[in-house]
Amino acid sequence: MLPLKGIRILDLTTLSGYCGMELADYGAEVIKIETPCGGDLLRVLAPLKNGASPHHVFRDRGKKSVTLNLWHPEGKELFKKLVATADAVLENFPPGTLEALGLGYEEMSAIKPSIVYGRISAYGSTGAETNVPQSELVAQAKSGIMHVTGFPENPPTRIGFSISERYSASFLSVGICVAIYHARSTGQGQIVETSLCGSALAITEDKVLTYSAEHEDPMRTGNAHPQINPYDILKCKNGYIALSIGSDDQWGKFCDAFDRLEWKTAEKYYSNVNRGLNYFGDLRVKIEELFEGYTMQEIVAICDKVLIPGTMCGTTEEALQEPQLYARNMIVTVEDVNIGELEMPGRPVKFVGEAEEALRAAPDLGEHNAEIYGALTIDSTKFEYLQREGVI
């Protein structure tokens, strides 16, 4: 099921691509517009295999690629013609870039009033810091994410992947769909924007609410949760276990399963509030002493049997061997002309009862020039001229 079929998106984003990827995953025709000289730098983002970037293969999957020089007068005119055929335009340039080219939202909406203009920036288009350069690291630092990540005795820690970039793109893809729905009902488009820092702050929900309620700055608690216990990474005989007991009922099942009935009724441990007060006092030590007699595999088997959330702390390699992820089509293989077969995450949203269509490969640079520009009634003579002049 690809519910976005019939929607056309012009994707101008550079070194990103996530938003357009999500829209393409669910059926939108996403046309990636790249510079004629080398294309988007995402194509050469390390690591490389056979000269190609796996990041490009993943983030540009399912898209079409055309080359276009937006700084050339004829390139601008071609872009305007494309805008007339599109439902939305995506970009993540420094604020004011398209406006300086005479291709901002005002110019686009004059061509097509229903056009939706989606953009991602560091801090948004209003306020004193609109021109601050965007950076994943800065967004994590500025939003408070790094302050609450890591262990209290160690410095603030970056989350190990681009969480603000990914969330801002996902938030924008939702906003784009909502705005297109509105435009199709009213004929009126609009600007939709997300920011790296704002998106990062949005997902720190419990930290913001805790501060708002208690006026105390949340601190790093390592792998443990400040309100729910045991919710931690715990050492056992041959490795580490992620254990997340989120209710008193689960705590009772845990005590029964591991034959610690006295913990089930002890005043210090019987409720989540009391466990929280005593977890770092002695309960954590007691659980790790208990786990010294069990392997990771044995603990997981027990937890699974009594329906307690607990599992081994796996590596990426081990995650890619999880049968359930394959059963859910969350690990898929896409064939790329340069790299060959590449495993990647699949579509995270599933439509139950619907057959899931295979993902399409990422395009070569300019692969769809003839198709897209041909639909604009550009004949072969004009096409060759535009190529010679570096317009496409």
Secondary structure, 3 states (H helix, E strand, C coil): CCCCCCCEEEECCCCCCHHHHHHHHCCCEEEEEECCCCCCHHHHCCCCECCECHHHHHHCCCCEEEECCCCCHHHHHHHHHHHCCCCEEEECCCCCHHHHCCCCHHHHHHHCCCCEEEEEECCCCCCCCCCCCCCHHHHHHHCCCHHHCCCCCCCCCCCCCCHHHHHHHHHHHHHHHHHHHHHHHHCCCCEEEEEHHHHHHHCCHHHHHHHHHHCCCCCCCCCCCCCCCCEEEEECCCCEEEEECCCHHHHHHHHHHCCCHHHHHCCCCCCHHHHHHHHHHHHHHHHHHHHCCCCHHHHHHHHHHHCCCEEECCCHHHHCCCHHHHHCCCEEEEEECCCEEEEEECCCCCCCCCCCCCCCCCCCCCCCHHHHHHCCCCCHHHHHHHHHCCCC
